[in-house]
Amino acid sequence: MREKKKYVLAFNSSPRKEKGLTAMVLERFMAGAASAGAETETVYLAEKKIADCLGCIHCWFKTPGTCRHKDDVPELHAKMSRADVLVYATPLYICSMNAIMKRFLDRIMPLAEPYQHYDDGVCSHPRRNGNRGGQRTVLVSTCGFPGLRNFDPLVLTFQRMAEVGGSELHASILFPSSALLARDPSPAAEQLEYVFRAGKEAVGDGISEETKAGYSRPYVDPKEYVEEMNALFRALRERAGDSG
Ligand SMILES: Cc1cc2nc3c(=O)[nH]c(=O)nc-3n(C[C@H](O)[C@H](O)[C@H](O)COP(=O)(O)O)c2cc1C
């Protein structure tokens, strides 16, 4: 019997959508998954109608599993329940995910039961019936500053979020110094090739430690990058008639 095609679903929250740098990295991952025979889909959250969570908790007690808002979120949740690999792709904004991603994630409550499960210091919610869960979850992010430590609060948030849902974050694909990718991504070509490999492996036995180390390797000297960026910013300010 032929194996069912794996479905890889990505949510990209950059307002710059397919023109953004997060998309550049994500595209490599999705291409890798597609090359391994997976069905892939990228949803640009900026194109979707996503209302703010009202905090009323109707989705737990008054209308269990259903939010009061009539917007695009239920359609996105339906896609999630079918996914084998779920990718959250966000630009780093003020040390964390951007507001578009956060607004979407705040609406995740209808997928969980209110009940709490406590085990050895970890508290989690069981998933609601019909919400299959158990997908491989992957985080993709890019940021302007050099160095992976800029992503620490973001990674911690996604790790903890996975834990609350009773699973774990499978991998974090993080590209700092993103202005370099905008100008000429060739210094990061090898790292991007590892992202392609990660996409392939994510629909197989899982992303290997070797692949994770491969895409996490630095591709720029932080001091040189900062100097170069500052020279560029000064030139842009001068062009705008402001030399201050
Ligand atoms: C509002 C805003 C906040 C940002 N905050 C950070 C930050 O805290 N740290 C950082 O390194 N880069 C920060 N950046 C830079 C972005 O993370 C970076 O340019 C990213 O690659 C943009 O991805 P995109 O092109 O997919 O939108 C910020 C950019 C914006 C617009």
PDBQT file of the ligand as one rigid body, heavy atoms in Angstrom, charges set to zero:
ROOT
HETATM    1  C1  LIG A 301       9.097  46.622  14.413  1.00  0.00    +0.000 C 
HETATM    2  C2  LIG A 301      10.368  45.848  14.199  1.00  0.00    +0.000 A 
HETATM    3  C3  LIG A 301      11.010  45.307  15.317  1.00  0.00    +0.000 A 
HETATM    4  C4  LIG A 301      12.193  44.586  15.148  1.00  0.00    +0.000 A 
HETATM    5  N1  LIG A 301      12.815  44.080  16.257  1.00  0.00    +0.000 NA
HETATM    6  C5  LIG A 301      13.987  43.409  16.124  1.00  0.00    +0.000 A 
HETATM    7  C6  LIG A 301      14.675  42.911  17.278  1.00  0.00    +0.000 A 
HETATM    8  O1  LIG A 301      14.215  43.021  18.412  1.00  0.00    +0.000 OA
HETATM    9  N2  LIG A 301      15.863  42.288  17.089  1.00  0.00    +0.000 N 
HETATM   10  C7  LIG A 301      16.412  42.110  15.835  1.00  0.00    +0.000 A 
HETATM   11  O2  LIG A 301      17.490  41.536  15.733  1.00  0.00    +0.000 OA
HETATM   12  N3  LIG A 301      15.758  42.543  14.719  1.00  0.00    +0.000 NA
HETATM   13  C8  LIG A 301      14.569  43.180  14.843  1.00  0.00    +0.000 A 
HETATM   14  N4  LIG A 301      13.895  43.635  13.715  1.00  0.00    +0.000 N 
HETATM   15  C9  LIG A 301      14.420  43.291  12.355  1.00  0.00    +0.000 C 
HETATM   16  C10 LIG A 301      13.660  42.112  11.736  1.00  0.00    +0.000 C 
HETATM   17  O3  LIG A 301      13.598  41.015  12.616  1.00  0.00    +0.000 OA
HETATM   18  C11 LIG A 301      14.345  41.616  10.444  1.00  0.00    +0.000 C 
HETATM   19  O4  LIG A 301      14.489  42.685   9.539  1.00  0.00    +0.000 OA
HETATM   20  C12 LIG A 301      13.608  40.454   9.820  1.00  0.00    +0.000 C 
HETATM   21  O5  LIG A 301      14.502  39.748   8.982  1.00  0.00    +0.000 OA
HETATM   22  C13 LIG A 301      12.396  40.892   8.987  1.00  0.00    +0.000 C 
HETATM   23  O6  LIG A 301      11.805  39.760   8.387  1.00  0.00    +0.000 OA
HETATM   24  P1  LIG A 301      10.788  39.893   7.154  1.00  0.00    +0.000 P 
HETATM   25  O7  LIG A 301      11.557  40.509   6.026  1.00  0.00    +0.000 OA
HETATM   26  O8  LIG A 301      10.371  38.493   6.854  1.00  0.00    +0.000 OA
HETATM   27  O9  LIG A 301       9.638  40.724   7.611  1.00  0.00    +0.000 OA
HETATM   28  C14 LIG A 301      12.721  44.373  13.843  1.00  0.00    +0.000 A 
HETATM   29  C15 LIG A 301      12.045  44.903  12.724  1.00  0.00    +0.000 A 
HETATM   30  C16 LIG A 301      10.882  45.640  12.903  1.00  0.00    +0.000 A 
HETATM   31  C17 LIG A 301      10.176  46.213  11.709  1.00  0.00    +0.000 C 
ENDROOT
TORSDOF 0
